[in-house]
Amino acid sequence: MILNTSYPQLSFEQLPNAVSALFHMVERLETNIQEHFGAVVAPERPISPEKAAELLNMKLPTLYAKVRQGLIPHYKPSGGLYFFPSELIEWVKKGRIKTTAEIQAEARKGLRRG
């Protein structure tokens, strides 16, 4: 699509439709740029134990206990203790418990195969 460099005179009533069209054009441009160049992601920064405990909604001593037990992903360069938010969120997701409905649906699916 070639951009039209002449700007039409819009009435007040036409403005909402024009703005909506512009938003859709910008969305398509963003999608095209992301597809062509890949999503630009800023590097993730590590967080402190206090922020990690807050993110996980747990008390700081509980977090330290999980670190000592080797249950939670963490980093200890030069004696400091750091966490990456994405790793903590993945750790939480790995502990997901299936609902009763999901278990029942899997059992029914397994019975049909057998």
KEZA-244618 format. One record per residue (C-alpha): residue number from 1; residue in three letters; x, y, z. Coordinates in nm, 2 decimals, m for minus. Layout:
REM KEZA-244618
R  resi  resn      px      py      pz
R   NUM   ala       X       Y       Z
...
END
This chain:
REM KEZA-244618
R  resi  resn      px      py      pz
R     1   met    0.00    0.00    0.00
R     2   ile    0.13    0.34   m0.09
R     3   leu    0.06    0.62    0.15
R     4   asn   m0.14    0.91    0.02
R     5   thr    0.04    1.23    0.10
R     6   ser   m0.26    1.46    0.03
R     7   tyr   m0.47    1.50    0.33
R     8   pro   m0.85    1.52    0.28
R     9   gln   m1.06    1.78    0.46
R    10   leu   m1.26    1.59    0.72
R    11   ser   m1.58    1.70    0.88
R    12   phe   m1.62    1.66    1.25
R    13   glu   m1.86    1.37    1.19
R    14   gln   m1.60    1.19    0.98
R    15   leu   m1.33    1.21    1.25
R    16   pro   m1.42    0.90    1.45
R    17   asn   m1.41    0.68    1.14
R    18   ala   m1.08    0.84    1.02
R    19   val   m0.92    0.78    1.37
R    20   ser   m1.05    0.42    1.37
R    21   ala   m0.90    0.36    1.02
R    22   leu   m0.57    0.51    1.14
R    23   phe   m0.56    0.28    1.44
R    24   his   m0.62   m0.02    1.22
R    25   met   m0.34    0.09    0.98
R    26   val   m0.10    0.13    1.27
R    27   glu   m0.19   m0.22    1.41
R    28   arg   m0.12   m0.37    1.06
R    29   leu    0.21   m0.19    1.04
R    30   glu    0.31   m0.32    1.39
R    31   thr    0.21   m0.67    1.29
R    32   asn    0.41   m0.65    0.97
R    33   ile    0.72   m0.51    1.14
R    34   gln    0.70   m0.79    1.41
R    35   glu    0.66   m1.06    1.15
R    36   his    0.94   m0.92    0.94
R    37   phe    1.20   m0.84    1.21
R    38   gly    1.07   m1.05    1.50
R    39   ala    0.95   m0.91    1.82
R    40   val    1.20   m0.67    1.99
R    41   val    1.23   m0.78    2.35
R    42   ala    1.42   m0.59    2.61
R    43   pro    1.66   m0.80    2.81
R    44   glu    1.51   m0.92    3.14
R    45   arg    1.66   m0.78    3.46
R    46   pro    1.71   m0.99    3.77
R    47   ile    1.52   m0.90    4.08
R    48   ser    1.60   m0.91    4.45
R    49   pro    1.48   m1.17    4.70
R    50   glu    1.23   m0.91    4.84
R    51   lys    1.08   m0.85    4.49
R    52   ala    1.08   m1.22    4.42
R    53   ala    0.89   m1.29    4.74
R    54   glu    0.64   m1.02    4.66
R    55   leu    0.60   m1.16    4.30
R    56   leu    0.53   m1.50    4.44
R    57   asn    0.31   m1.37    4.72
R    58   met    0.52   m1.55    4.99
R    59   lys    0.71   m1.44    5.29
R    60   leu    1.08   m1.38    5.26
R    61   pro    1.18   m1.66    5.50
R    62   thr    0.97   m1.91    5.29
R    63   leu    1.16   m1.79    4.98
R    64   tyr    1.50   m1.84    5.15
R    65   ala    1.39   m2.19    5.26
R    66   lys    1.30   m2.29    4.91
R    67   val    1.63   m2.16    4.78
R    68   arg    1.82   m2.36    5.05
R    69   gln    1.62   m2.67    4.95
R    70   gly    1.70   m2.61    4.58
R    71   leu    1.33   m2.59    4.50
R    72   ile    1.32   m2.25    4.33
R    73   pro    1.53   m2.12    4.03
R    74   his    1.78   m1.86    4.15
R    75   tyr    2.13   m1.72    4.09
R    76   lys    2.41   m1.65    4.33
R    77   pro    2.69   m1.46    4.17
R    78   ser    2.95   m1.33    4.41
R    79   gly    2.73   m1.42    4.71
R    80   gly    2.43   m1.21    4.60
R    81   leu    2.09   m1.38    4.54
R    82   tyr    1.89   m1.30    4.23
R    83   phe    1.59   m1.42    4.05
R    84   phe    1.44   m1.37    3.70
R    85   pro    1.07   m1.30    3.70
R    86   ser    1.00   m1.52    3.39
R    87   glu    1.17   m1.82    3.56
R    88   leu    0.97   m1.77    3.87
R    89   ile    0.64   m1.75    3.68
R    90   glu    0.73   m2.07    3.49
R    91   trp    0.82   m2.24    3.82
R    92   val    0.47   m2.15    3.95
R    93   lys    0.31   m2.28    3.62
R    94   lys    0.48   m2.61    3.65
R    95   gly    0.30   m2.67    3.98
R    96   arg   m0.04   m2.64    3.82
R    97   ile   m0.30   m2.89    3.96
R    98   lys   m0.55   m3.01    3.71
R    99   thr   m0.92   m2.95    3.78
R   100   thr   m1.15   m3.24    3.86
R   101   ala   m1.32   m3.17    3.52
R   102   glu   m0.99   m3.20    3.34
R   103   ile   m0.90   m3.53    3.51
R   104   gln   m1.25   m3.67    3.43
R   105   ala   m1.22   m3.56    3.06
R   106   glu   m0.88   m3.73    3.03
R   107   ala   m1.02   m4.05    3.19
R   108   arg   m1.31   m4.05    2.95
R   109   lys   m1.07   m4.00    2.66
R   110   gly   m0.85   m4.28    2.78
R   111   leu   m1.15   m4.52    2.81
R   112   arg   m1.26   m4.45    2.46
R   113   arg   m0.91   m4.54    2.32
R   114   gly   m0.90   m4.87    2.51
END
